[in-house]
């Protein structure tokens, strides 16, 4: 939402997912499961690693809040799309959003949560657009929400950030 400098690097999304998992798991209530599902051999993205981490962490916490203290699941899925794009989707089985809420969801200062500043989705949209991507919401009241970040894929390079060790999710090395 601001004029931050973007430090783009070739980034392995699996590495960022590991960081998001490390940040989120200790804070997520025990009655909410966090699942991370990713295809093998995901392409890299050319992105600012910290901005990608913040965007995904933001979406996970939005999903946790949408569950409104009830038991549920937040699922992060990553898959390769045609046309050399990567889709990162954060889905919850929470309260969902009606059409009017979806239309305002990206507006700065708009929030349905008490005490919230309303910058979450607008900052994620800013991240996606500034990285040549897009953001979509699929939601229905009582049926949860899916937020999808679509980013252009990138070929791995010799960049040190992209060659750091893989992370594990549920015993699977990525």
C-alpha positions as CSV (number, residue, x, y, z in Angstrom):
1,X,0.0,0.0,0.0
2,X,3.1,2.2,0.3
3,X,6.1,3.2,-1.8
4,X,8.4,0.5,-0.6
5,X,11.3,-0.6,-2.7
6,X,10.8,-4.1,-4.1
7,X,13.9,-6.3,-3.8
8,X,13.1,-9.0,-6.3
9,X,14.9,-12.3,-6.2
10,X,14.3,-15.7,-7.7
11,X,12.4,-17.4,-4.9
12,X,11.4,-20.9,-4.2
13,X,7.8,-20.7,-3.0
14,X,8.3,-23.9,-0.8
15,X,10.9,-22.0,1.2
16,X,8.5,-19.1,1.8
17,X,5.8,-21.6,2.8
18,X,8.1,-23.1,5.4
19,X,8.7,-19.6,6.9
20,X,4.9,-18.9,6.9
21,X,4.3,-22.2,8.6
22,X,7.0,-21.4,11.2
23,X,5.4,-18.0,11.9
24,X,1.8,-19.1,12.0
25,X,1.7,-22.5,13.7
26,X,2.6,-21.2,17.2
27,X,-0.2,-18.5,17.0
28,X,-3.0,-20.5,15.4
29,X,-5.5,-21.9,18.0
30,X,-5.4,-25.7,18.5
31,X,-8.9,-26.1,17.1
32,X,-7.7,-24.9,13.7
33,X,-5.6,-27.1,11.4
34,X,-3.1,-25.5,9.0
35,X,-2.5,-27.7,5.9
36,X,0.1,-26.8,3.3
37,X,-0.2,-28.6,-0.1
38,X,2.2,-28.0,-2.9
39,X,3.0,-29.8,-6.1
40,X,6.5,-31.4,-6.5
41,X,9.0,-29.3,-8.6
42,X,7.2,-26.0,-8.3
43,X,8.7,-23.3,-10.5
44,X,10.2,-20.3,-8.8
45,X,8.8,-16.8,-8.8
46,X,10.6,-13.5,-9.2
47,X,9.5,-11.7,-6.1
48,X,10.5,-9.8,-3.0
49,X,10.8,-12.7,-0.5
50,X,9.7,-10.7,2.6
51,X,6.7,-9.2,0.8
52,X,5.6,-12.7,-0.4
53,X,6.0,-14.0,3.2
54,X,4.0,-11.1,4.6
55,X,1.2,-11.5,2.0
56,X,0.8,-15.2,2.7
57,X,1.0,-14.8,6.5
58,X,-1.7,-12.1,6.2
59,X,-4.0,-14.4,4.2
60,X,-3.5,-17.2,6.7
61,X,-4.4,-15.0,9.7
62,X,-7.4,-13.6,7.8
63,X,-8.6,-17.2,7.3
64,X,-8.0,-18.0,11.0
65,X,-10.1,-15.0,12.0
66,X,-12.8,-16.0,9.6
67,X,-13.3,-19.2,11.5
68,X,-14.6,-17.1,14.4
69,X,-13.2,-19.3,17.2
70,X,-14.8,-22.5,15.8
71,X,-12.9,-25.6,14.7
72,X,-11.9,-25.6,11.1
73,X,-9.1,-25.8,8.5
74,X,-7.0,-23.3,6.7
75,X,-5.4,-24.8,3.6
76,X,-2.6,-23.3,1.6
77,X,-2.3,-24.8,-1.9
78,X,0.3,-24.1,-4.5
79,X,0.1,-25.3,-8.1
80,X,1.4,-24.5,-11.5
81,X,-1.0,-23.1,-14.1
82,X,-0.7,-23.0,-17.8
83,X,1.0,-20.0,-19.4
84,X,3.9,-20.2,-16.9
85,X,2.0,-19.0,-13.8
86,X,1.8,-20.1,-10.3
87,X,-1.3,-20.1,-8.2
88,X,-1.0,-19.8,-4.4
89,X,-4.4,-20.3,-2.8
90,X,-5.4,-19.8,0.9
91,X,-8.7,-21.4,1.7
92,X,-10.8,-21.6,4.9
93,X,-14.1,-23.2,5.8
94,X,-15.1,-20.1,7.8
95,X,-18.0,-17.7,7.6
96,X,-17.4,-16.6,4.0
97,X,-18.2,-13.2,2.5
98,X,-21.4,-11.9,0.9
99,X,-21.2,-10.0,-2.5
100,X,-21.2,-6.6,-0.9
101,X,-18.3,-7.5,1.3
102,X,-16.3,-9.0,-1.6
103,X,-16.7,-5.8,-3.6
104,X,-15.1,-3.7,-0.8
105,X,-12.6,-6.3,0.4
106,X,-9.7,-4.6,-1.2
107,X,-10.5,-1.1,-0.1
108,X,-8.0,0.4,2.3
109,X,-9.5,0.9,5.8
110,X,-12.4,-1.5,5.1
111,X,-12.8,-4.4,7.6
112,X,-15.5,-6.5,8.9
113,X,-13.5,-7.2,12.1
114,X,-13.6,-5.1,15.2
115,X,-10.3,-3.3,15.9
116,X,-8.9,-4.2,12.5
117,X,-7.2,-1.5,10.3
118,X,-8.4,-2.9,7.0
119,X,-5.0,-3.1,5.2
120,X,-4.7,-6.9,4.9
121,X,-6.3,-7.6,1.5
122,X,-5.4,-4.3,0.0
123,X,-1.7,-4.9,0.8
124,X,-1.9,-8.4,-0.6
125,X,-3.5,-7.0,-3.8
126,X,-0.7,-4.4,-4.0
127,X,1.9,-7.2,-3.6
128,X,0.3,-9.2,-6.4
129,X,0.0,-6.3,-8.8
130,X,3.5,-5.0,-8.2
131,X,4.8,-8.4,-9.0
132,X,3.0,-8.7,-12.3
133,X,0.3,-10.9,-10.9
134,X,-3.4,-10.8,-9.8
135,X,-5.6,-11.6,-6.8
136,X,-9.0,-13.3,-6.8
137,X,-11.5,-14.0,-4.2
138,X,-14.1,-16.8,-4.3
139,X,-16.4,-16.8,-1.4
140,X,-19.9,-17.5,-0.3
141,X,-21.6,-16.8,3.1
142,X,-21.4,-19.9,5.3
143,X,-19.1,-21.8,2.9
144,X,-15.7,-20.2,3.4
145,X,-13.4,-18.2,1.3
146,X,-10.6,-18.9,-1.2
147,X,-8.1,-16.1,-2.0
148,X,-5.8,-16.8,-4.9
149,X,-2.6,-15.1,-5.8
150,X,-1.6,-15.6,-9.4
151,X,2.1,-14.9,-10.1
152,X,4.3,-15.3,-13.2
153,X,6.7,-18.3,-12.8
154,X,10.4,-17.8,-13.1
155,X,13.3,-20.1,-13.9
156,X,15.7,-20.8,-11.1
157,X,18.9,-18.8,-11.2
158,X,22.2,-19.0,-9.3
159,X,20.7,-16.6,-6.7
160,X,21.6,-17.7,-3.2
161,X,18.1,-17.2,-1.9
162,X,16.7,-19.8,-4.4
163,X,19.3,-22.4,-3.6
164,X,18.9,-22.5,0.2
165,X,17.8,-25.8,1.8
166,X,14.2,-27.0,1.3
167,X,11.7,-27.1,4.1
168,X,9.4,-29.9,5.3
169,X,5.7,-29.9,5.6
170,X,4.0,-32.9,7.2
171,X,7.2,-34.9,6.7
172,X,7.4,-34.1,3.0
173,X,10.5,-32.2,1.9
174,X,9.9,-29.4,-0.6
